Amino acid sequence: MLCLKSFRALYLALTAVLLFGLVACGGGGGSSSSATSAATPSVYYVVSNTNDSGAGSLRDAITSVNASSSSQYSGITFSVAGVITLKSDLPALTKKVLIDGTTAPGYVAGNTTAAPVVAVNFDSAGSGFIFDSGSAGSGITALSIISSGSNGITLNAGSIVLLGNYIGVNLSGAAAGNARSGIYIASTSTNNTIGSNPKSISGLYSNVISGNTLHGIHIVGSAGNKIQANAIGTNLAGTAAISNRGNGILVTYFAVDNLIGGTAYYNAATG
């Protein structure tokens, strides 16, 4: 039995088993560092401020990722905590990347109250994080994703891993919903992992997906997804309602072969 002590460790273990693709050292501009393991990103871009744009911003890091080689697996890490308030849409992600909020100062991993310390506030102007063609195998860990003018996260590419995020909930744990669904999974996106945190971390749910205007998760004709051990329409502990206005999980358009919950990795869901 493998016992993991942090969301980041869990993500890397999952990617080693579930995800695919070779990585190459090197990369584009921006602040970066290199690694050599095929299970981890080969180049890291560091977010060093909470500005909307410019050097050291999240926008700059994503732009660098998208400009990288198609064979490169990139990482985005954080040397700053706090709220990133955006004035316009972020670029859609078109290359494989791990956006890792567990690296931010002040993040406490491996306990029953682990919560993000970095929030991305789209301020109703942006469309949330969008994983487009070319970004298969990517992931986001430990971010609060709030106030998008559309979905919090839209998956058009597949094999995406989402762990330890607050989607529609701010850093204080209060509702700050996205204008549509927390997570939207398109028919072109398959085999995603949303949650599946080991119960060895007692009482801890992988993602809080709550407070959104439509659904917590909307699966549209997609197959092969694993959605387990999340708090949907509740707080982190699953003890108080922060309802999504639509369904907790809505499955439409002949979506098949999706694993939702289970006896070991159930979701705490109220809507």
Secondary structure, 3 states (H helix, E strand, C coil): CCCCCCHHHHHHHHHHHHCCCCCCCCCCCCCEEECCCCCCCCEEEEECCCCCCCCCCHHHHHHHHHCCCCCCCEEEEECCCEEEECCCCCCCECCCEEEEHHHCCCCCCCCCCCCCCEEEECCCCCCCEEECCCCCCCEEECCEEECCCCCCEEECCCCCEEECCEECECCCCCECCCCCCCEEECCCCCCCEEECCCCCCCCCCCCEECCCCCCCEEEECCCCCEEECCEECECCCCCCECCCCCCCEEEECCCCCCEECCCCCCCEECC
